[in-house]
Amino acid sequence: MSRRVRAAAAIAYASPQAMIFRAPEPPVAIPEVALTPFLLARAAARGDKPAFIDAATGRTLTYRAWAERVRGTASGLAARGFGYRDVLAIYSANVLEYAVAFHAASLAGGAVTTINPLYTVDEVRQQLADCGARFLVTMPSCAAKAVEAARLSTVREVFVFGEAEGATPFGSLFDGRDPPVVPIDAREDLVALPYSSGTTGLPKGVMLTHYNLVANILQSAGVLALGESDIVLGVLPFFHIYGMVVVMNLSLHVGATVVIISRFELESCLQAIEKYRVTFAAVVPPIVLALAKNPVVAQYDLSGLRTLLSGAAPLGEAIALTAARRFGCDVRQGYGLTEMSPVTHTARAGGAGQNLSTVGPPLANTEARIVDLTTGAELGANEEGEICVRGPQMMKGYLNRPDATAAMIGADGWLHTGDVGHADEHGRLFVVDRVKELIKYKGLQIAPAELESVLLTHPSVADAAVIPMADEEAGEVPKAFVVLKQQIDPGSLMGYLAERVAPYKKLKCVELVDHIPRSPSGKVLRRVLMQRRD
């Protein structure tokens, strides 16, 4: 398709008459195949090319070694009784063996549920119990919590990357044999089960099939222009859908090398970018902010950086422009959600004059529309409403939650994102607000309902509501409004919650109020509270 025809197609698709916005590129062919064999098929030819490099230690896992370990570990899992439709949980930061554990479980016929390593014992236990995980893989620093959580769940055995008391070394699973062949229905069988709060409520298991992930890998590859020569920054956590698909699995598909960083710390990140000549960095807005404004950045040679892709939360245009000028690289935004595997939109490479505030048009094979927040009527170009999407990367549904699935995906097959925006005459999407209640802390989801439920267990709390509060570094942080039964210091309530949730979910502040505004049905009117939050 010529550039002129593509441009005309994009304008036609985005006309007010069409109502549905599509990619300027033609559709891509998506095979109905299992994810891991799809990725393994190219690994042997890449041989000793590094697939993953641990930035802290320099340890390298080549494509050949990755493929051998995946097969041998899948065999070991099968020998222990792990098989078709079983669930393996990974509770770890980014490590060299993460992609081995993920794909070994997949090749053995199971699905992987990923868990934030900052989660508390109770948070881990709840997720393990909800998905019925059979095995749990963790890292030494999380092993004690993992063992305790597993003891209270369906988990039969805990494995650890390395060694830790009460856990079996993950390496012992490798037996060097090929695993049994497990027939996979790509459209029906799950490969990933990350947890998301959706538009509201507590975290729910998002059922992502092999077809979903293969689709999003091919859709993303078509517009991100990632290739074998790229060195990819692996600072995004692999437990998060963004890091899982766009960094770990997309890189395996195209043959890139991922430089793994277990946690973001600015100088160690800069050292890795300089040392390994990173060309492609998929990050979140707080990292872009640090790279754009921190003076220490000037001490490092980041001239190899070609693309800076920001996602998981909105990035201000001014920060994007500052970063683009500082590094002389392509700065783009993308948009998506866990329920869409995750990418639905991304800005295309544009060079000079590119609008840095847009997340771009939809990916190939993806459709988007904007609907009126009140009536649900379809809107045209430059009309603001709720963003709805659909495509082959759309989740199968929420695990054991048909009610929540029906609330998210309409009878017409459109997924309601809970985000507010508009598409311009070229089909480029601009995200401006959120209908949904999620708080986005450095790209991580915080469900207000979860924090409220913890606060309400305190004997001094009569009622509580949690809302997002703007924060320059984190994007958003949680703030609580609390009605007391008896007098207590707000700082004590903050400490009470901090002991029971992951560190990133801690409250920034507590405001005492006489009542929590609610609708006639009892739903917290967060917009009323947000009007007075500052």
LOMAR-71128 format. One record per residue (C-alpha): residue number from 1; residue in one letter; x, y, z. Coordinates in nm, 3 decimals, padded with zeros to 5 digits. Each point is the difference from the previous one (the first is absolute). Layout:
% residues N
{NUM, "A", {X, Y, Z}}
...
END
This chain:
% residues 534
{1, "M", {00.000, 00.000, 00.000}}
{2, "S", {00.148, 00.339, -00.098}}
{3, "R", {00.053, 00.282, 00.250}}
{4, "R", {-00.266, 00.208, -00.175}}
{5, "V", {-00.257, -00.285, 00.010}}
{6, "R", {00.077, -00.069, 00.366}}
{7, "A", {-00.045, 00.366, 00.093}}
{8, "A", {-00.331, 00.016, -00.185}}
{9, "A", {-00.113, -00.320, 00.167}}
{10, "A", {00.081, 00.138, 00.342}}
{11, "I", {-00.202, 00.316, -00.064}}
{12, "A", {-00.290, -00.199, -00.139}}
{13, "Y", {-00.002, -00.234, 00.297}}
{14, "A", {00.002, 00.293, 00.239}}
{15, "S", {-00.278, 00.200, -00.161}}
{16, "P", {-00.299, 00.093, 00.218}}
{17, "Q", {-00.215, -00.215, -00.227}}
{18, "A", {00.205, -00.316, 00.061}}
{19, "M", {00.006, 00.030, 00.381}}
{20, "I", {00.249, -00.287, 00.022}}
{21, "F", {00.372, 00.081, -00.001}}
{22, "R", {00.252, -00.244, -00.144}}
{23, "A", {00.371, -00.023, -00.078}}
{24, "P", {00.143, 00.171, -00.310}}
{25, "E", {00.185, -00.327, -00.071}}
{26, "P", {-00.159, -00.313, -00.149}}
{27, "P", {-00.098, -00.291, 00.230}}
{28, "V", {00.267, -00.250, 00.102}}
{29, "A", {-00.039, -00.376, -00.024}}
{30, "I", {-00.028, -00.163, 00.342}}
{31, "P", {00.063, -00.376, 00.014}}
{32, "E", {-00.196, -00.212, 00.244}}
{33, "V", {00.304, -00.148, 00.174}}
{34, "A", {00.122, -00.047, 00.356}}
{35, "L", {00.216, 00.288, 00.122}}
{36, "T", {00.315, -00.183, 00.109}}
{37, "P", {00.048, -00.224, -00.307}}
{38, "F", {-00.060, 00.317, -00.205}}
{39, "L", {00.296, 00.166, 00.175}}
{40, "L", {00.219, -00.310, 00.019}}
{41, "A", {-00.023, -00.051, -00.375}}
{42, "R", {00.250, 00.279, -00.064}}
{43, "A", {00.222, -00.047, 00.306}}
{44, "A", {00.226, -00.277, -00.136}}
{45, "A", {00.109, 00.204, -00.302}}
{46, "R", {00.108, 00.285, 00.230}}
{47, "G", {00.239, -00.234, 00.183}}
{48, "D", {00.241, 00.181, 00.230}}
{49, "K", {-00.154, 00.343, -00.045}}
{50, "P", {-00.087, 00.135, 00.348}}
{51, "A", {-00.372, -00.006, 00.074}}
{52, "F", {00.036, 00.141, 00.351}}
{53, "I", {00.286, 00.169, 00.183}}
{54, "D", {-00.009, 00.070, 00.375}}
{55, "A", {00.120, 00.360, 00.025}}
{56, "A", {00.121, -00.041, 00.359}}
{57, "T", {00.212, -00.313, -00.051}}
{58, "G", {00.059, -00.022, -00.373}}
{59, "R", {-00.142, -00.354, -00.008}}
{60, "T", {-00.136, -00.086, -00.343}}
{61, "L", {-00.267, -00.239, -00.121}}
{62, "T", {00.032, -00.070, -00.372}}
{63, "Y", {-00.290, -00.089, -00.226}}
{64, "R", {00.125, -00.358, -00.026}}
{65, "A", {00.034, -00.031, 00.378}}
{66, "W", {-00.341, 00.159, 00.058}}
{67, "A", {-00.166, -00.251, -00.235}}
{68, "E", {00.181, -00.296, 00.158}}
{69, "R", {-00.089, 00.108, 00.353}}
{70, "V", {-00.364, 00.061, -00.091}}
{71, "R", {-00.033, -00.349, -00.143}}
{72, "G", {00.194, -00.172, 00.278}}
{73, "T", {-00.184, 00.188, 00.275}}
{74, "A", {-00.340, -00.069, -00.161}}
{75, "S", {00.094, -00.369, 00.011}}
{76, "G", {00.086, 00.031, 00.369}}
{77, "L", {-00.329, 00.171, 00.073}}
{78, "A", {-00.190, -00.274, -00.185}}
{79, "A", {00.184, -00.265, 00.200}}
{80, "R", {-00.126, 00.167, 00.319}}
{81, "G", {-00.358, -00.014, -00.123}}
{82, "F", {-00.035, 00.348, -00.146}}
{83, "G", {-00.192, -00.006, -00.325}}
{84, "Y", {-00.291, 00.112, -00.213}}
{85, "R", {-00.185, 00.300, 00.144}}
{86, "D", {00.194, -00.003, 00.329}}
{87, "V", {00.116, 00.338, 00.133}}
{88, "L", {00.357, 00.094, 00.091}}
{89, "A", {00.049, 00.319, 00.203}}
{90, "I", {00.313, 00.213, -00.033}}
{91, "Y", {00.063, 00.230, 00.298}}
{92, "S", {00.323, 00.174, -00.091}}
{93, "A", {00.173, 00.307, -00.131}}
{94, "N", {00.169, -00.018, -00.340}}
{95, "V", {00.268, -00.270, -00.008}}
{96, "L", {00.175, -00.187, -00.278}}
{97, "E", {-00.209, -00.312, 00.058}}
{98, "Y", {-00.340, 00.174, -00.007}}
{99, "A", {-00.058, -00.070, -00.370}}
{100, "V", {00.107, -00.361, 00.055}}
{101, "A", {-00.260, -00.054, 00.275}}
{102, "F", {-00.273, 00.177, -00.196}}
{103, "H", {00.048, -00.196, -00.321}}
{104, "A", {00.073, -00.334, 00.168}}
{105, "A", {-00.343, 00.017, 00.163}}
{106, "S", {-00.153, 00.103, -00.333}}
{107, "L", {00.170, -00.282, -00.191}}
{108, "A", {-00.119, -00.250, 00.262}}
{109, "G", {-00.357, 00.107, -00.081}}
{110, "G", {-00.062, 00.231, 00.293}}
{111, "A", {-00.058, 00.369, 00.063}}
{112, "V", {00.208, 00.248, 00.198}}
{113, "T", {-00.132, 00.242, 00.258}}
{114, "T", {00.249, 00.274, 00.081}}
{115, "I", {00.022, 00.161, 00.344}}
{116, "N", {00.158, 00.330, 00.102}}
{117, "P", {00.304, -00.078, 00.223}}
{118, "L", {-00.105, 00.284, 00.230}}
{119, "Y", {-00.322, -00.176, 00.095}}
{120, "T", {-00.056, -00.101, 00.359}}
{121, "V", {-00.062, -00.359, 00.109}}
{122, "D", {-00.375, 00.056, 00.007}}
{123, "E", {-00.005, 00.163, -00.345}}
{124, "V", {00.197, -00.293, -00.143}}
{125, "R", {-00.222, -00.253, 00.175}}
{126, "Q", {-00.316, 00.158, -00.140}}
{127, "Q", {00.128, -00.015, -00.358}}
{128, "L", {00.128, -00.358, 00.036}}
{129, "A", {-00.332, -00.112, 00.143}}
{130, "D", {-00.206, 00.182, -00.261}}
{131, "C", {00.179, -00.157, -00.297}}
{132, "G", {00.066, -00.340, 00.162}}
{133, "A", {00.374, 00.011, -00.069}}
{134, "R", {00.170, -00.342, 00.015}}
{135, "F", {00.363, 00.119, 00.027}}
{136, "L", {00.164, 00.326, 00.105}}
{137, "V", {00.337, 00.132, -00.120}}
{138, "T", {00.165, 00.280, 00.193}}
{139, "M", {00.331, 00.174, 00.070}}
{140, "P", {00.209, -00.036, 00.320}}
{141, "S", {-00.104, 00.338, 00.145}}
{142, "C", {-00.369, -00.094, -00.034}}
{143, "A", {00.035, -00.365, 00.099}}
{144, "A", {-00.111, 00.031, 00.362}}
{145, "K", {-00.320, 00.178, -00.102}}
{146, "A", {-00.051, -00.242, -00.287}}
{147, "V", {00.029, -00.307, 00.222}}
{148, "E", {-00.244, 00.145, 00.253}}
{149, "A", {-00.253, 00.102, -00.266}}
{150, "A", {00.028, -00.338, -00.172}}
{151, "R", {-00.068, -00.181, 00.324}}
{152, "L", {-00.342, 00.169, 00.014}}
{153, "S", {-00.086, -00.067, -00.366}}
{154, "T", {-00.029, -00.272, -00.266}}
{155, "V", {00.374, 00.009, -00.081}}
{156, "R", {00.167, -00.340, 00.023}}
{157, "E", {00.364, 00.107, -00.024}}
{158, "V", {00.201, 00.324, 00.008}}
{159, "F", {00.303, 00.042, -00.226}}
{160, "V", {00.262, 00.274, 00.028}}
{161, "F", {00.240, 00.160, -00.245}}
{162, "G", {00.314, -00.093, 00.192}}
{163, "E", {-00.032, -00.135, 00.351}}
{164, "A", {-00.218, 00.078, 00.302}}
{165, "E", {-00.129, -00.187, 00.303}}
{166, "G", {-00.325, -00.187, -00.058}}
{167, "A", {00.020, 00.022, -00.381}}
{168, "T", {00.132, -00.231, -00.272}}
{169, "P", {00.269, 00.148, -00.229}}
{170, "F", {-00.159, 00.090, -00.332}}
{171, "G", {00.299, -00.141, -00.186}}
{172, "S", {-00.083, -00.350, 00.126}}
{173, "L", {-00.304, -00.005, -00.231}}
{174, "F", {00.225, -00.016, -00.306}}
{175, "D", {00.040, -00.364, -00.107}}
{176, "G", {00.135, 00.054, -00.350}}
{177, "R", {-00.280, -00.188, -00.174}}
{178, "D", {-00.268, 00.118, -00.240}}
{179, "P", {-00.337, 00.039, 00.170}}
{180, "P", {-00.313, -00.191, -00.102}}
{181, "V", {-00.186, 00.165, -00.287}}
{182, "V", {-00.315, 00.166, 00.134}}
{183, "P", {-00.270, 00.091, -00.256}}
{184, "I", {-00.097, 00.365, 00.042}}
{185, "D", {-00.313, 00.174, -00.123}}
{186, "A", {00.152, 00.343, -00.060}}
{187, "R", {-00.330, 00.187, 00.017}}
{188, "E", {-00.128, -00.171, 00.314}}
{189, "D", {00.297, -00.105, 00.214}}
{190, "L", {00.157, 00.253, 00.236}}
{191, "V", {00.368, 00.081, 00.003}}
{192, "A", {00.001, 00.302, 00.232}}
{193, "L", {-00.216, 00.090, 00.299}}
{194, "P", {00.108, 00.343, 00.125}}
{195, "Y", {-00.222, 00.179, 00.249}}
{196, "S", {-00.171, 00.330, -00.065}}
{197, "S", {-00.273, 00.199, 00.169}}
{198, "G", {-00.162, 00.081, -00.332}}
{199, "T", {-00.212, 00.311, 00.020}}
{200, "T", {-00.077, -00.045, 00.369}}
{201, "G", {00.010, -00.237, 00.296}}
{202, "L", {00.256, -00.248, 00.126}}
{203, "P", {00.267, -00.166, -00.220}}
{204, "K", {-00.134, -00.269, -00.232}}
{205, "G", {00.177, -00.264, -00.208}}
{206, "V", {00.019, 00.111, -00.364}}
{207, "M", {-00.023, -00.306, -00.225}}
{208, "L", {00.239, 00.049, -00.291}}
{209, "T", {00.024, -00.275, -00.258}}
{210, "H", {00.290, -00.107, -00.220}}
{211, "Y", {-00.177, 00.166, -00.293}}
{212, "N", {-00.034, 00.327, 00.195}}
{213, "L", {00.372, 00.028, 00.068}}
{214, "V", {00.115, -00.118, -00.343}}
{215, "A", {-00.237, 00.257, -00.151}}
{216, "N", {00.131, 00.289, 00.208}}
{217, "I", {00.361, -00.095, -00.064}}
{218, "L", {-00.057, 00.008, -00.377}}
{219, "Q", {-00.213, 00.316, 00.019}}
{220, "S", {00.265, 00.180, 00.206}}
{221, "A", {00.292, -00.123, -00.208}}
{222, "G", {-00.158, 00.158, -00.303}}
{223, "V", {00.016, 00.355, 00.135}}
{224, "L", {00.278, 00.004, 00.261}}
{225, "A", {00.264, -00.092, -00.259}}
{226, "L", {00.191, -00.216, 00.247}}
{227, "G", {00.254, -00.239, -00.153}}
{228, "E", {00.293, -00.235, 00.055}}
{229, "S", {00.249, 00.284, 00.024}}
{230, "D", {-00.181, 00.166, 00.290}}
{231, "I", {00.113, 00.002, 00.362}}
{232, "V", {-00.311, 00.036, 00.217}}
{233, "L", {-00.010, 00.145, 00.350}}
{234, "G", {-00.159, -00.258, 00.230}}
{235, "V", {-00.089, 00.224, 00.293}}
{236, "L", {-00.378, -00.044, -00.031}}
{237, "P", {-00.105, -00.282, 00.235}}
{238, "F", {-00.081, -00.323, -00.181}}
{239, "F", {-00.288, -00.062, 00.242}}
{240, "H", {-00.172, 00.302, -00.158}}
{241, "I", {-00.171, -00.062, -00.334}}
{242, "Y", {00.196, 00.284, -00.163}}
{243, "G", {00.337, -00.154, 00.089}}
{244, "M", {-00.125, -00.354, -00.062}}
{245, "V", {-00.114, 00.061, -00.358}}
{246, "V", {00.176, 00.309, -00.137}}
{247, "V", {00.342, -00.070, 00.155}}
{248, "M", {00.038, -00.372, 00.077}}
{249, "N", {-00.210, -00.173, -00.267}}
{250, "L", {00.020, 00.250, -00.285}}
{251, "S", {00.379, 00.002, 00.034}}
{252, "L", {00.009, -00.380, -00.012}}
{253, "H", {-00.211, 00.011, -00.317}}
{254, "V", {00.217, 00.248, -00.191}}
{255, "G", {00.335, -00.124, 00.133}}
{256, "A", {00.100, 00.308, 00.200}}
{257, "T", {00.215, -00.007, 00.316}}
{258, "V", {-00.159, 00.105, 00.330}}
{259, "V", {00.220, 00.159, 00.268}}
{260, "I", {-00.169, -00.098, 00.326}}
{261, "I", {-00.021, 00.239, 00.294}}
{262, "S", {-00.170, -00.138, 00.310}}
{263, "R", {-00.123, 00.337, 00.128}}
{264, "F", {00.017, 00.358, -00.122}}
{265, "E", {00.274, 00.210, 00.152}}
{266, "L", {00.100, 00.290, -00.221}}
{267, "E", {00.378, -00.030, -00.003}}
{268, "S", {00.010, -00.378, -00.040}}
{269, "C", {-00.248, 00.038, -00.284}}
{270, "L", {00.216, 00.266, -00.166}}
{271, "Q", {00.307, -00.218, 00.041}}
{272, "A", {-00.177, -00.287, -00.174}}
{273, "I", {-00.121, 00.220, -00.288}}
{274, "E", {00.353, 00.131, -00.053}}
{275, "K", {00.189, -00.331, 00.048}}
{276, "Y", {-00.221, -00.212, -00.222}}
{277, "R", {-00.087, 00.274, -00.251}}
{278, "V", {-00.374, -00.040, 00.054}}
{279, "T", {-00.196, 00.102, -00.309}}
{280, "F", {-00.361, -00.054, 00.111}}
{281, "A", {-00.141, 00.090, 00.342}}
{282, "A", {-00.360, -00.087, 00.088}}
{283, "V", {-00.069, 00.193, 00.320}}
{284, "V", {-00.265, 00.177, 00.207}}
{285, "P", {-00.045, 00.379, 00.044}}
{286, "P", {00.194, 00.030, 00.332}}
{287, "I", {00.307, -00.146, -00.173}}
{288, "V", {-00.041, 00.239, -00.293}}
{289, "L", {-00.023, 00.285, 00.253}}
{290, "A", {00.322, -00.109, 00.170}}
{291, "L", {00.181, -00.040, -00.331}}
{292, "A", {-00.125, 00.337, -00.124}}
{293, "K", {00.073, 00.213, 00.305}}
{294, "N", {00.260, -00.155, 00.230}}
{295, "P", {00.340, 00.171, -00.045}}
{296, "V", {00.192, -00.325, 00.065}}
{297, "V", {-00.118, -00.125, -00.341}}
{298, "A", {00.251, 00.234, -00.167}}
{299, "Q", {00.287, -00.207, 00.143}}
{300, "Y", {-00.090, -00.301, -00.218}}
{301, "D", {00.024, -00.074, -00.370}}
{302, "L", {-00.350, -00.097, -00.110}}
{303, "S", {00.059, 00.068, -00.369}}
{304, "G", {-00.094, -00.355, -00.095}}
{305, "L", {-00.360, 00.058, 00.105}}
{306, "R", {-00.224, -00.001, -00.306}}
{307, "T", {-00.351, -00.035, 00.145}}
{308, "L", {-00.156, 00.092, 00.333}}
{309, "L", {-00.347, -00.154, 00.030}}
{310, "S", {-00.215, 00.111, 00.292}}
{311, "G", {-00.311, -00.185, 00.113}}
{312, "A", {-00.212, -00.120, 00.296}}
{313, "A", {-00.097, 00.359, 00.095}}
{314, "P", {-00.032, 00.339, -00.174}}
{315, "L", {00.320, 00.189, -00.082}}
{316, "G", {-00.010, 00.377, -00.007}}
{317, "E", {00.089, 00.154, -00.336}}
{318, "A", {00.251, 00.240, 00.157}}
{319, "I", {00.195, -00.285, 00.162}}
{320, "A", {-00.007, -00.200, -00.324}}
{321, "L", {00.132, 00.299, -00.194}}
{322, "T", {00.277, 00.060, 00.255}}
{323, "A", {00.108, -00.365, -00.024}}
{324, "A", {-00.008, 00.005, -00.382}}
{325, "R", {00.220, 00.310, -00.011}}
{326, "R", {00.240, -00.131, 00.263}}
{327, "F", {00.065, -00.334, -00.168}}
{328, "G", {-00.075, 00.078, -00.362}}
{329, "C", {-00.201, -00.321, -00.021}}
{330, "D", {-00.354, -00.098, -00.094}}
{331, "V", {-00.230, 00.046, 00.303}}
{332, "R", {-00.340, -00.165, -00.035}}
{333, "Q", {-00.296, -00.088, 00.216}}
{334, "G", {-00.203, -00.318, -00.008}}
{335, "Y", {-00.331, -00.094, 00.152}}
{336, "G", {-00.158, -00.323, 00.114}}
{337, "L", {-00.120, -00.198, 00.297}}
{338, "T", {00.055, -00.344, 00.146}}
{339, "E", {-00.331, -00.118, -00.140}}
{340, "M", {00.132, 00.072, -00.353}}
{341, "S", {00.329, -00.189, 00.037}}
{342, "P", {00.077, 00.304, 00.030}}
{343, "V", {00.065, 00.230, -00.299}}
{344, "T", {-00.283, 00.153, -00.203}}
{345, "H", {00.159, 00.327, -00.119}}
{346, "T", {00.345, 00.142, -00.053}}
{347, "A", {00.136, 00.310, -00.167}}
{348, "R", {00.192, -00.074, -00.318}}
{349, "A", {00.352, 00.125, -00.059}}
{350, "G", {-00.051, 00.360, -00.107}}
{351, "G", {00.319, 00.202, 00.032}}
{352, "A", {-00.022, 00.377, -00.011}}
{353, "G", {-00.339, 00.149, 00.066}}
{354, "Q", {-00.142, -00.315, 00.156}}
{355, "N", {-00.277, 00.057, 00.253}}
{356, "L", {00.143, -00.143, 00.323}}
{357, "S", {-00.328, 00.018, 00.192}}
{358, "T", {-00.178, -00.271, -00.198}}
{359, "V", {00.020, -00.376, 00.057}}
{360, "G", {-00.052, -00.039, -00.373}}
{361, "P", {-00.247, -00.194, -00.213}}
{362, "P", {-00.104, -00.361, 00.071}}
{363, "L", {00.226, -00.293, -00.078}}
{364, "A", {-00.077, -00.215, -00.302}}
{365, "N", {-00.306, -00.227, 00.047}}
{366, "T", {-00.119, 00.228, 00.283}}
{367, "E", {-00.310, 00.216, -00.004}}
{368, "A", {-00.080, 00.291, 00.229}}
{369, "R", {-00.297, 00.223, 00.048}}
{370, "I", {-00.102, 00.282, 00.233}}
{371, "V", {-00.340, -00.011, 00.169}}
{372, "D", {-00.198, 00.257, 00.192}}
{373, "L", {00.052, -00.039, 00.375}}
{374, "T", {-00.370, 00.037, 00.070}}
{375, "T", {-00.185, -00.151, -00.293}}
{376, "G", {00.258, -00.241, -00.142}}
{377, "A", {-00.060, 00.143, -00.348}}
{378, "E", {00.293, -00.018, -00.242}}
{379, "L", {00.187, 00.325, -00.052}}
{380, "G", {00.207, 00.131, -00.289}}
{381, "A", {00.346, 00.148, -00.036}}
{382, "N", {00.102, 00.258, 00.264}}
{383, "E", {-00.300, -00.083, 00.219}}
{384, "E", {00.085, -00.098, 00.355}}
{385, "G", {-00.137, -00.311, 00.168}}
{386, "E", {00.091, -00.344, 00.131}}
{387, "I", {00.256, -00.199, -00.200}}
{388, "C", {-00.119, -00.344, -00.112}}
{389, "V", {00.216, -00.254, -00.181}}
{390, "R", {-00.012, -00.347, -00.150}}
{391, "G", {00.239, -00.228, -00.184}}
{392, "P", {00.167, -00.343, 00.005}}
{393, "Q", {00.202, 00.096, 00.308}}
{394, "M", {-00.313, 00.043, 00.216}}
{395, "M", {-00.010, -00.222, 00.309}}
{396, "K", {-00.219, -00.307, 00.026}}
{397, "G", {-00.147, 00.150, 00.316}}
{398, "Y", {00.059, 00.023, 00.375}}
{399, "L", {00.071, -00.327, 00.180}}
{400, "N", {-00.318, -00.130, 00.169}}
{401, "R", {-00.158, 00.347, -00.032}}
{402, "P", {-00.263, -00.005, -00.275}}
{403, "D", {-00.166, 00.301, 00.163}}
{404, "A", {00.315, 00.210, -00.020}}
{405, "T", {00.068, -00.123, -00.353}}
{406, "A", {-00.348, 00.104, -00.113}}
{407, "A", {00.047, 00.341, 00.160}}
{408, "M", {00.328, 00.050, -00.190}}
{409, "I", {-00.091, -00.149, -00.339}}
{410, "G", {-00.336, 00.092, -00.147}}
{411, "A", {-00.231, -00.237, -00.183}}
{412, "D", {00.123, 00.160, -00.324}}
{413, "G", {00.356, -00.112, 00.073}}
{414, "W", {00.146, 00.343, 00.084}}
{415, "L", {00.220, 00.025, 00.309}}
{416, "H", {-00.065, 00.311, 00.209}}
{417, "T", {00.335, 00.132, 00.120}}
{418, "G", {-00.130, 00.245, 00.257}}
{419, "D", {00.228, 00.265, -00.152}}
{420, "V", {-00.118, 00.328, -00.152}}
{421, "G", {00.144, 00.145, -00.317}}
{422, "H", {-00.052, 00.093, -00.362}}
{423, "A", {00.141, -00.096, -00.337}}
{424, "D", {00.098, 00.266, -00.251}}
{425, "E", {-00.073, -00.001, -00.372}}
{426, "H", {00.303, -00.225, -00.056}}
{427, "G", {-00.122, -00.259, 00.250}}
{428, "R", {00.266, 00.092, 00.257}}
{429, "L", {-00.122, -00.048, 00.355}}
{430, "F", {00.037, 00.255, 00.281}}
{431, "V", {-00.066, -00.130, 00.353}}
{432, "V", {-00.115, 00.279, 00.230}}
{433, "D", {-00.164, -00.151, 00.309}}
{434, "R", {-00.120, -00.319, 00.164}}
{435, "V", {-00.350, -00.113, 00.080}}
{436, "K", {00.139, -00.303, 00.177}}
{437, "E", {00.117, 00.024, 00.356}}
{438, "L", {00.348, -00.146, -00.025}}
{439, "I", {00.296, 00.193, 00.138}}
{440, "K", {00.310, -00.023, -00.220}}
{441, "Y", {00.318, 00.016, 00.211}}
{442, "K", {00.302, -00.005, -00.235}}
{443, "G", {-00.209, -00.208, -00.240}}
{444, "L", {-00.108, -00.250, 00.269}}
{445, "Q", {-00.368, -00.040, 00.082}}
{446, "I", {-00.139, 00.075, 00.344}}
{447, "A", {-00.365, -00.089, 00.056}}
{448, "P", {-00.167, 00.248, 00.239}}
{449, "A", {-00.245, -00.271, 00.109}}
{450, "E", {00.288, -00.214, 00.123}}
{451, "L", {00.142, 00.277, 00.221}}
{452, "E", {-00.345, 00.091, 00.125}}
{453, "S", {-00.067, -00.358, 00.104}}
{454, "V", {00.322, -00.002, 00.206}}
{455, "L", {-00.076, 00.335, 00.164}}
{456, "L", {-00.348, -00.119, 00.096}}
{457, "T", {00.152, -00.283, 00.206}}
{458, "H", {00.143, 00.257, 00.241}}
{459, "P", {-00.221, 00.027, 00.309}}
{460, "S", {00.011, 00.380, -00.007}}
{461, "V", {-00.122, 00.035, -00.360}}
{462, "A", {-00.371, 00.035, -00.077}}
{463, "D", {00.032, 00.066, -00.374}}
{464, "A", {00.274, 00.067, -00.253}}
{465, "A", {00.057, 00.095, -00.362}}
{466, "V", {00.324, 00.013, -00.198}}
{467, "I", {00.072, 00.217, -00.304}}
{468, "P", {00.305, 00.083, -00.215}}
{469, "M", {00.206, 00.307, 00.083}}
{470, "A", {00.234, 00.154, -00.256}}
{471, "D", {00.371, -00.052, 00.057}}
{472, "E", {00.270, 00.126, -00.237}}
{473, "E", {00.235, -00.295, 00.051}}
{474, "A", {-00.249, -00.288, 00.033}}
{475, "G", {-00.283, 00.132, -00.214}}
{476, "E", {-00.262, -00.080, 00.263}}
{477, "V", {00.005, -00.103, 00.366}}
{478, "P", {-00.291, -00.112, 00.221}}
{479, "K", {-00.172, 00.236, 00.239}}
{480, "A", {-00.265, -00.114, 00.249}}
{481, "F", {-00.305, 00.175, 00.139}}
{482, "V", {-00.097, -00.159, 00.331}}
{483, "V", {-00.298, 00.024, 00.234}}
{484, "L", {00.100, -00.098, 00.354}}
{485, "K", {-00.190, -00.191, 00.268}}
{486, "Q", {00.247, 00.118, 00.260}}
{487, "Q", {00.292, 00.238, -00.001}}
{488, "I", {00.327, -00.119, -00.149}}
{489, "D", {00.299, 00.169, -00.159}}
{490, "P", {-00.014, -00.013, -00.383}}
{491, "G", {00.365, -00.105, -00.001}}
{492, "S", {-00.094, -00.313, 00.193}}
{493, "L", {-00.250, -00.093, -00.270}}
{494, "M", {00.266, 00.048, -00.267}}
{495, "G", {00.231, -00.230, 00.194}}
{496, "Y", {-00.277, -00.256, 00.052}}
{497, "L", {-00.062, -00.026, -00.374}}
{498, "A", {00.373, 00.004, -00.086}}
{499, "E", {00.051, -00.316, 00.205}}
{500, "R", {-00.263, -00.184, -00.205}}
{501, "V", {00.068, 00.097, -00.362}}
{502, "A", {00.290, 00.023, -00.242}}
{503, "P", {00.216, 00.314, 00.047}}
{504, "Y", {-00.120, 00.171, -00.318}}
{505, "K", {-00.360, -00.013, 00.131}}
{506, "K", {00.075, 00.203, 00.313}}
{507, "L", {-00.213, 00.307, 00.061}}
{508, "K", {00.153, 00.339, -00.065}}
{509, "C", {-00.240, 00.170, 00.238}}
{510, "V", {-00.323, -00.045, 00.195}}
{511, "E", {-00.272, 00.266, 00.029}}
{512, "L", {-00.261, -00.037, 00.274}}
{513, "V", {-00.358, 00.079, -00.111}}
{514, "D", {-00.349, -00.019, 00.149}}
{515, "H", {-00.140, -00.219, -00.278}}
{516, "I", {00.086, -00.171, -00.326}}
{517, "P", {-00.219, 00.113, -00.293}}
{518, "R", {-00.180, -00.297, -00.154}}
{519, "S", {-00.259, -00.064, -00.269}}
{520, "P", {-00.345, -00.139, 00.090}}
{521, "S", {00.140, -00.347, -00.073}}
{522, "G", {00.284, 00.054, 00.245}}
{523, "K", {00.279, 00.057, -00.254}}
{524, "V", {00.270, 00.244, 00.110}}
{525, "L", {-00.026, 00.324, -00.198}}
{526, "R", {00.371, 00.036, -00.062}}
{527, "R", {-00.039, 00.291, -00.239}}
{528, "V", {-00.153, 00.205, 00.283}}
{529, "L", {00.299, -00.081, 00.219}}
{530, "M", {00.245, 00.071, -00.281}}
{531, "Q", {-00.140, 00.351, -00.040}}
{532, "R", {00.113, 00.078, 00.356}}
{533, "R", {00.321, -00.207, 00.005}}
{534, "D", {00.236, 00.294, -00.048}}
END
